[in-house]
Amino acid sequence: MADGVLDLEPLAPSTGRRMEQAIAAVRAAIDDGRMKPGVKYSAYQLAEVLGISRTPVRDALLRLEEVGLIKFEARQGFRILLPQPKEIAEIFGVRLALELPAVRKAATVADPALARELLHQRRLMRAAAAKGDENVFAQHDLRLHDLILAAADNARARDIVKSLRETTRLLGASTADRTRTLRDIDDEHAPILDAVIAGDPDCAEAAMRDHLVNTGKLLVTQAIRSADADLSAEEIWTAAVF
């Protein structure tokens, strides 16, 4: 049985993947407070209010459980969990370990084609920031980082970072319009691109480190505040990052 009432709109008719749409609906409901941490909800209840079958809802919830956003309970019940500060710090610890050597290598192999692609993604990020479109901005942000990882020619590192960023997204961990604006986030990418295009691996690594450390620490601090916990963001960060 569910404890909480779900006030969600039915999903619009679509040919898209219902699992992804269900994930987006849950994330949006958490973001705007219609679904609250700690309250027990029902998978059957969620399928009914969304107007879709139980199978894509079950698949969506399994994906959200995998990244730690929900916890299943008996008889198809589940509860929303808050992102854990330690988990976020660990994600950024791994990203630092992979993306710093990647950006160094990208700076040593950068050519005009890579420069054009990077600058194109940055223009798209700026346009999304000007419109305040966080979802589109995040897509181009992901693409920009992926271009750097692709230039480093390590497919396994590229896949791992994609997975970690997807986990961060599903957890709802974002600093946009909370502790910094989309424009602020975009500005942090400028020195990274400048250094890669200039073929300066030392500056590229330093700029990427600044960007990831700043983002990671802000997200850890936000998670602590959301949990109303008496924890030290610096201690959590230091313990998790290599």
Residue pairs with C-beta under 8 A, 6 or more apart in sequence:
1 40
1 42
1 75
1 77
2 40
2 41
2 42
2 45
2 77
3 39
3 40
3 41
4 35
4 36
4 39
4 40
4 41
6 29
6 34
6 35
6 41
6 45
6 46
6 49
7 34
7 49
8 25
8 29
8 34
8 46
8 49
8 50
10 49
10 50
10 51
11 18
11 21
11 22
11 25
11 50
11 51
11 52
14 21
17 56
18 52
18 53
18 56
19 56
19 59
19 60
19 63
20 60
21 50
21 52
21 56
22 46
22 50
22 52
22 56
22 57
22 59
22 60
22 61
23 60
23 63
23 64
23 170
25 50
26 35
26 46
26 60
26 61
26 64
26 70
27 170
27 172
29 35
30 36
30 37
30 69
30 80
30 172
31 172
35 41
35 80
36 80
37 79
37 80
37 81
37 82
38 79
38 80
39 79
39 80
40 73
40 77
40 78
40 79
41 77
41 78
41 79
41 80
42 75
42 76
42 77
42 78
43 54
43 57
43 58
43 61
43 76
43 77
43 78
44 54
44 76
46 57
46 61
47 53
47 54
47 57
50 57
61 70
61 72
61 78
63 170
64 70
64 170
65 71
65 72
65 78
67 166
67 167
67 170
67 171
68 81
68 83
68 84
68 87
68 167
68 171
69 80
69 81
69 83
69 170
69 171
69 172
70 78
70 79
70 80
70 81
71 78
71 79
71 81
72 78
73 79
82 223
82 226
82 227
83 171
83 172
83 173
83 219
83 223
83 226
84 223
84 227
85 220
85 223
85 224
85 227
85 229
85 231
85 233
85 236
86 236
86 239
86 240
87 171
88 168
88 171
88 173
88 216
88 219
88 220
88 223
89 216
89 220
89 236
89 237
89 239
89 240
89 241
90 240
91 164
91 167
91 168
91 216
92 212
92 213
92 215
92 216
92 219
92 240
92 241
93 240
93 241
93 242
94 160
94 164
95 161
95 164
95 212
95 216
96 209
96 212
96 213
96 216
96 241
96 242
97 242
98 149
98 154
98 157
98 160
98 161
99 145
99 148
99 149
99 161
99 208
99 212
100 205
100 208
100 209
101 152
101 205
102 148
102 149
102 151
102 152
102 154
102 157
103 148
103 152
103 192
103 196
103 201
103 204
103 205
103 207
103 208
104 201
104 202
104 204
104 205
105 151
105 152
105 153
105 201
106 114
106 148
106 149
106 151
106 152
106 196
106 204
107 195
107 196
107 198
107 199
107 200
107 201
107 203
107 204
108 199
108 201
109 151
109 152
109 153
110 151
110 196
110 197
110 199
114 147
114 151
114 196
114 197
115 196
115 197
117 147
118 144
118 147
118 148
118 193
118 196
118 197
119 193
119 197
121 140
121 143
121 144
121 147
122 144
122 186
122 189
122 190
122 193
124 136
124 140
125 137
125 140
125 141
125 144
125 186
125 189
126 186
128 134
128 136
128 137
128 140
128 182
129 137
129 181
129 182
129 183
129 185
129 186
130 183
132 177
132 182
134 174
134 176
134 177
134 182
137 176
137 182
137 185
137 186
138 169
138 174
138 176
141 185
141 189
142 162
142 165
144 189
144 193
145 161
145 165
146 158
146 161
146 162
148 192
148 196
149 157
149 158
149 161
150 158
151 196
152 158
168 174
168 219
173 219
173 222
173 223
174 219
175 185
175 215
175 218
175 219
175 222
176 182
176 185
178 222
179 218
179 221
179 222
180 218
185 215
188 210
188 211
188 214
188 215
189 211
191 203
191 207
191 210
192 204
192 207
192 208
192 211
194 203
194 207
195 201
195 202
195 203
195 204
195 206
195 207
196 204
216 237
216 241
217 233
217 234
217 237
220 233
220 236
220 237
221 233
224 231
224 233
224 236
